[in-house]
Amino acid sequence: MTASYELSSADHLAWYDHCLLLPDGQSARSSSRVSAFLRRWRYAQQVRAFGSKGAFGPRTIELGPEAVREFSASFDFSTRWQDVALVSLTPTHLFIAPSSMNAHIIPLRCFGSAATQEEFIAIAQSHAPVAIA
């Protein structure tokens, strides 16, 4: 099953924000708002620095029987399902992350219908050792 979409800076920041939440929903960020803001800003700058290497723009993700494949005109890489550490669903994104935590970021806005979205998520979760909703 495939999905095509355009990845933006906001999508990368959604992954950053998701990574900083503790299992109980509490933030793992510093209690200092300025410090948290600066860390988030620095992350956004680092991602933008790699923009020419495929961090942004159109792409397709394919869920196959053996791997997750993400590709565009400028890159093509796969993550074997056995290397996926977690599949996590938020109200706006599906994240498929190997143990390196360099996630496949899939914005839910890319699905044309609720049925297609649910099928895609079910396939991803069926392969994941840890599925977090």
C-alpha positions in Angstrom: 0.0 0.0 0.0 1.3 3.5 -0.9 0.7 7.1 0.1 2.1 10.2 -1.6 2.5 13.5 0.2 4.7 16.6 0.7 6.8 16.8 3.8 7.2 20.2 5.5 9.1 21.7 8.3 5.9 21.5 10.4 5.8 17.8 9.9 9.4 17.4 11.2 8.5 19.6 14.2 5.5 17.3 14.9 8.0 14.4 15.1 10.3 16.4 17.4 7.3 17.3 19.7 6.1 13.7 19.7 9.5 12.5 20.8 9.6 14.8 23.8 6.3 13.5 25.3 6.5 11.0 28.1 4.2 8.0 28.1 1.8 9.7 30.5 1.5 12.7 28.2 3.7 15.0 30.2 6.4 17.0 28.4 10.0 16.0 28.8 11.0 19.5 27.9 12.9 21.8 30.2 10.8 23.8 32.6 12.3 26.9 31.1 10.1 28.1 28.2 13.0 29.9 26.6 15.3 26.9 26.7 12.6 24.7 25.2 11.9 27.2 22.5 15.6 27.5 21.6 16.0 23.7 21.4 13.0 23.4 19.1 14.2 26.3 17.0 17.7 24.7 16.8 16.1 21.4 15.7 14.1 23.1 12.9 17.3 24.8 11.7 19.2 21.6 11.6 16.4 19.9 9.6 16.3 22.9 7.2 20.1 22.6 6.7 19.5 19.2 5.1 16.6 20.3 2.9 18.5 19.7 -0.3 19.0 16.1 0.8 15.3 15.1 0.8 14.1 16.4 4.1 11.3 18.3 2.5 9.1 18.0 -0.5 7.1 15.4 -2.4 7.6 11.7 -1.6 5.9 8.4 -1.6 5.9 5.8 1.2 5.2 2.2 0.5 4.3 -0.5 3.1 5.5 -3.8 1.7 5.5 -7.3 3.2 9.3 -7.0 4.1 9.9 -3.3 4.5 8.8 0.3 4.6 10.1 2.1 1.5 10.2 5.9 1.2 11.3 7.5 -2.1 11.2 10.6 -4.3 13.1 11.8 -7.3 16.2 12.5 -5.2 16.3 9.5 -2.8 15.1 6.0 -2.2 15.5 4.1 1.1 13.9 1.3 3.0 13.6 0.2 6.6 13.0 -3.5 7.2 10.0 -4.2 9.4 12.3 -6.1 11.8 14.3 -2.9 12.3 11.2 -0.8 13.2 11.2 0.1 16.8 7.8 1.7 17.0 4.8 2.8 15.1 3.0 5.8 16.7 -0.2 7.6 15.8 -1.0 11.1 16.7 -4.1 13.2 15.7 -2.1 14.5 12.7 0.7 12.0 11.9 1.7 8.4 11.7 5.4 7.9 12.7 7.2 4.7 11.7 10.6 4.7 13.5 13.6 2.4 13.4 15.8 2.2 16.5 17.8 5.1 15.1 14.7 7.2 15.6 15.0 8.7 12.1 11.3 8.3 11.5 9.2 7.9 8.4 6.9 10.9 9.0 3.5 10.4 7.4 1.0 13.3 7.7 -2.5 12.0 7.9 -3.6 14.7 5.5 -2.2 12.6 2.7 -5.0 10.1 2.8 -8.0 10.6 0.5 -10.4 8.8 2.7 -10.8 7.7 6.3 -11.0 4.1 5.1 -7.6 4.3 3.3 -6.1 6.0 6.3 -7.4 3.3 8.6 -6.1 0.5 6.3 -2.6 2.1 6.0 -2.4 2.5 9.8 -3.6 -1.0 10.4 -0.9 -2.4 8.1 1.8 -0.4 9.8 0.7 -1.4 13.3 0.5 -5.1 12.3 4.2 -5.1 11.6 5.4 -3.1 14.5 6.9 -4.5 17.7 5.4 -1.5 19.6 2.3 0.3 18.3 1.4 3.4 20.2 -1.9 5.1 19.5 
